[in-house]
Amino acid sequence: MSHAPTPAPLSYDQAGVQYDLIDPLKVAAQRAAAATAVQLGKHGFGEVAASRGESAYVVDVGPFYLASIVECLGTKVLVADEMAQLTGRSWYAGIAQDTIAMAVNDLITVGATPLLAQAYWAAGGSAWFKDAARAQALVEGWQKACETCSIAWGGGETPALAGIVEADRIDLACGCTGLVNPKSRLTLGDKLQAGDAIVLLASSGIHANGLSLARKLVERLPEGYLTEIDPVGHPGLRYGEALLAPTALYSPVTEALAQAGIVPHYAANITGHGWRKLLRHPAALTYRIHTVPPVPPVLKFIAEQAGHDAREAYGTLNMGAGFALFVPADLAARTVEIAQAQGIAAWVAGAVEAGPKQLIVEPLDLRWGEDDLHLR
C-alpha cells in the first residue's frame, strides 16, 4: 500500500518573514533615532535612554513620563477577508481589537497607562468603504476595544492608496500614547534581578503574529480555512475562525496590578520571536521556566501541520503565553489572582536566576541564549 509523502516542514522564512533580514534594519534605525534625542532638550524635556530598544519609547516631561508606540496589524486582515467570502459574515470587529492590542500591549510593558489611540486605516481605494457593514464593524470594534482599555480614540487617517495597497484590501495600524504616573510605575528592568518570579498571562490564540506562516499553511489543508482543527476536543471549530480570535488586551491587568500596588520589575509582550521575547532585557540573567501554559488548539494545529518541533514552535509563536510579568517572588501568587480577576488566565511559570543570558524551558528541554534574539 502506498502512502502520500509527508510534507516538508514549513518554516517562517518560507512564509516570507526572515527576521535575520528585518532585525538589522531595526537596529540601524534605533541607532539613528537615538542621535535625535538631543532635540528633546530644545523643548526642556529628555528621553529615558533605557527605553531605547524596548516596546515603547519614554520621554521625561517633568511630573510624569510620556510613553508612545505605533504598531501595524499586519496580514491578519487577509484572513478576515477570506473568511468573509467563505462565511458571509464580517470579522472586522475582532480585527479592530487586534490592531488596538498590538499597540496597547506594547505600551504597557513600560508601566504606562494607555491614554489615547490614533487610527491609521489605509485602503487600496475608495471602493473598500462601499461595504458599509464591514466598515461599521471596524468602527464599532475599534470603539469597543478603546472602552475596554479605558482610552480615548483621538482621531486618525483613512487614505485611499491605490497602487500601493491592493484593491479591496486595507492596511491597519494604531498609534498609542500613555502616561507613567506616578513615575515609580516605570518598568524598564532596572530592578529585574535573580529571585524574581516569571508570571505568564494566557494568550487568546495566535494574536496577530505568525499570520504569514498561518496563511501559507492553508495551501496544505484539505478544506483550507474551513478545515476543522480539533474534531474531538473542539468540534466545528474551523481553522480560519480560530485564527481570527481577537488578541487579548492586557492593560486591564496591568492597571489592576498598579491599583494593588504591584509594580513589575519588567514586562514583555510575547509577539514576533515567540518565547525568545523573554530574553528581551539586555542584562545577563537566566530565565528558567518550570510550568508551560496549555497550548491553544489553533497553535497546536499550526505546529503539527507545519512540521515544527518544540524549538521552532516556541521560538516563533506565543504557544499560549501572550504576555510576561517579572515580579518579586512574594507577589507572584497575588499577580496571578489579579490577572484572573480580569478574566485572563495566568501562571507562576518560572524564575529569574543569576547566570548567563539564556532561557531554559525545562518541561520541553529547550534553551535559547543571547545570540538567539537581536533587537538592539
Buried (B, 14 or more C-beta within 10 A) or exposed (E): EEEEEEEEEBBBEBBEBEBEEEBEEBEEEEEEEEEEBEEBEEEEBBBBEBBBBBBBBBBBBEEBBBBBBBBBBBBBBBBBBBBBEBBEEBBBBBBBBBBBBBBBBBBBBBBBBBBBBBBBBBBBBEEBBEBEEBBEBBBEBBBBBBEBBEBEBBEBEBEBBEEEBBEEBBBBBBBBBBBBBEBEBBBBBEBBBEEBBBBBBBBBBBBBBBBBBBBBBBEEBEEBBBBBBBEEEBEEBBBBBBBBBBBBBBBBBBBBBBEBEBBBBBBBBBBBBBBBBBBBBBEEBBBBBBEBBEBBBBBBBBBEBBBBEBBBBBBBBBBBBBBBBBBBEEBBEBBBEBBBEBEBBBBBBBBBBEEEBBBBBEEBEBEBBEEBBBBE
